[in-house]
Amino acid sequence: MTTMQDVATLANVSAKTVSRVYNDDPHVDPATRARVIAALESLNYVPNAIATSFRTGQSGAIGVAVPDIDDPFFSSIARAVEDRARVQGMAVIMTSLGHDASIESAQVESLLRRQLSGLVIAPIGTDQSYLKRWVERTPTVFVDRAPTGITADTFVDDDHGGAHTATTHLLGKGHRRIALVGDDLEITTAFNRLNGYRDALSDNGIGYDDDLVVTGVLDRPRAHEAIEALMAGAHPPTALFLSNARTAMACIPALQSLGARRPAYVAFGDFPLADALCPAVTVIDQNPTELGRMAIDRLLGRIDNPRRRYRRRNVMSVELIERESCSAAE
């Protein structure tokens, strides 16, 4: 295993200087910093976070990285991780990654440098290969979204199956022009749900129409534009599949404003007050709390017994909860 002293020897500096560079001390000479960074990269150095925790006598800490801690879905996952970690006497350090995939690696690696015993992450980018140098030393579990570029423990919902169920339900109500409004397709959940929607249409003899698919809808202004554009056509959709809870919450004000012209709709993912709206929202119900519990249990298992064999990919079933937003086609 490469040590900090190995890096110091290669860069011809002290171990203390390596530590200062690694922790982004701004007072290190630029030439020295460049030499140390080159040595770090050459030796693929990663600090042994667990060993450091034992040496310092500090309790272990679990990192949680999710797109948005304010999102009810991800906050439920984070809370489940925190509750379980607290029982183990472990701290939890949380960060919101946002929606700019280009900064994911910098944010996550900054978190990993904080003497973590493990990491639970719902990634936002399309490539997690930057974690290869970390996962062997820091147990890492992916939740909600599977990684690309590395092999790691993953707990996800049945995105394809849930989308297929939602679309099939609308078809069963007599709808034939069903639009999908959702997130960026670079996100695996959004991509898998689009495929579930497409397969449900195909299984029922309905052709796919690209004009009925709008993605990248994350906030109310974009949702208003999307709904307005869909309903302005000569043959507007009679039903919508809203492919995640955040999109659904953004779209509902625009849908409510349509009055009698409002299409039927199903949302992937329940959310606060969805059952209290008028009409109450039919949803594909997820269980983010259970996702979080399973993720932290696996992480703790990896920490305690890193050589134990587990099933890497774990898919949780989802179910339809029918409410009033799914009216039959006229």
Protein Blocks (a to p, Z undefined) as FASTA:
>chain_A
ZZfklmmmmnopafklmmmmmnopakbcfklmmmmmmmmmmnopacdfklmmmmnopacd
dddddfblklmklmmmmmmmmmmmmmnopacddddebjafklmmmmmmmmmmnopabdcd
ddfbfbfklmmmmmmmmccddehiacehiacddddddfklmmmmmmmmmmmnopabdcdd
dddfkbmklmmmmmmmmmmmmmnopacdfklpcehiabfklmmmmmmmmmmpmbdcfbdc
dfbfklmmmmmmmmmmnmmmlccdddehiaehklmpccddddddddfklmmmmmmmmmmm
mmmmmmbccdfbacddddddddfklccdZZ
